[in-house]
Amino acid sequence: MAHKAGFVNIVGSPNVGKSTLMNQLVGERLSIITSKAQTTRHRIMGIVNGEDFQIVYSDTPGIMNPKYKMQEGMMNFVNSALSDADIFLLITDVEESEPENQNLWDKIVKSEVPKLLIINKIDLIDQKKLEDLVEKWAQKIPGINILPVCALEGLNTKFLLDWILKNLPESPPYFDKDQLTDKPERFFACEIIREKILLNYDKEIPYSVEIEVEAFKREKKITRISAIIYVARDSQKSIIIGHQGSMLKKVGTAARIELEEFLQEKVFLEMHVKVQKEWRSDDKQLKRFGYL
């Protein structure tokens, strides 16, 4: 039997469940997940291998109309996913009526790449409403295959895998067969810390934060990680730290526990907070943080 391999790129609006779906399909928690929009900022690949196939899933930032340079960089990751896709998984959910960036959505729909429209979060509505929603999308995108799922519970993901394998092109593997992702451990350390900030702070704070791992040193019985939390304004620094360092300690403890689970070893995590004025619109800083 010929070997199959290809890039299965997951695209859709913010907060429709793209990261949850990829984690479910890969069987590992690679993408961070929160209820806040724009949780995913980068393109993250998760690789699933079988004896005669390799599926390279890509989680991408939510499709939006960018308002500042960092978001433009995020949309560049989406555009890169458009250029190398062998299969598109277009994700919507039971609450979305129209995509935020209709032009980009239309570009994907009109492409000749095999595509599947996935309606996520079907556990939130009844059967009649779901049937009406499927009919609405069938009229909106004639001829497209539609699959309702609940990514959180893994409902219908077996059908999804079968469809992907059927449409995957013949190809040798793109990555080593024992490789899980294209990202280094430092990247996931940054993402885990950022997730805890998203979960513990409100309003603009989580969106003004970027993480940089200064040091990542594996020793015999422990991994030592030193990270900097960058904020955009002086006032945000004190909020991140909290009274007598209480919030920073809370975030650090939660991040360390998850890092130990992710790395499967003891972790010593040290974090500092620094101000990097308006970094989200600074080309030099955006390049440094991997957005340009």
C-alpha angles and dihedrals in degrees: 000000000000118000117249127206138159151135115276104194120199113210136168146111123311118286100010094121106268094140093045090052094049093048089050093049095045094043092226134089100247102141121057116238131207135148090250121100118245093031090140112063103164138043108261123191125209117190124210118189133196131172092267103020146048121197116195106197119196123203110200137189115271114274109254144146101265118235100186139015098272090057089048087056090050090053089051087062088054091049091051088054089053092055100053104031120133089178132015123212105196109200126203129153139218092268101049117096101172132010114251094231104040095176094058091043090052090050090057093044092052095049119106092231114115108262140184126199110220121198106203133196094037089156087078097064139046127252096262093053090047092053090050090049093050090050091050092053092043089058093043094050107025116207098014120132112242127202123183112211144167102219093186092060097031092242112169094357090122089061088047093054091049090052092049093050090049092053099037112114124238109263142132114259118282095209137032110284093241094051117111103184144359093236127090124236091256089063092054091047088057092047094049092052091047091050091056089051091051089052097047105040133057140211117009098345099089092047093051094055132095127176129217124186107217096182134016110178125173114207130179097274104008143036115224116209126185116190137179122213108209121202129187100230139031093242091059093057094066091046092053092048096044128194108336089345094300098138095044089051091050093051092044093052093049092046093048092052092051093044089054089053092046096047095034093227142079116289133201107201123193120184135186131183122226134175118238104180113238092333092168090073099036114102093203094053094042090054090049091052093048102254097114 
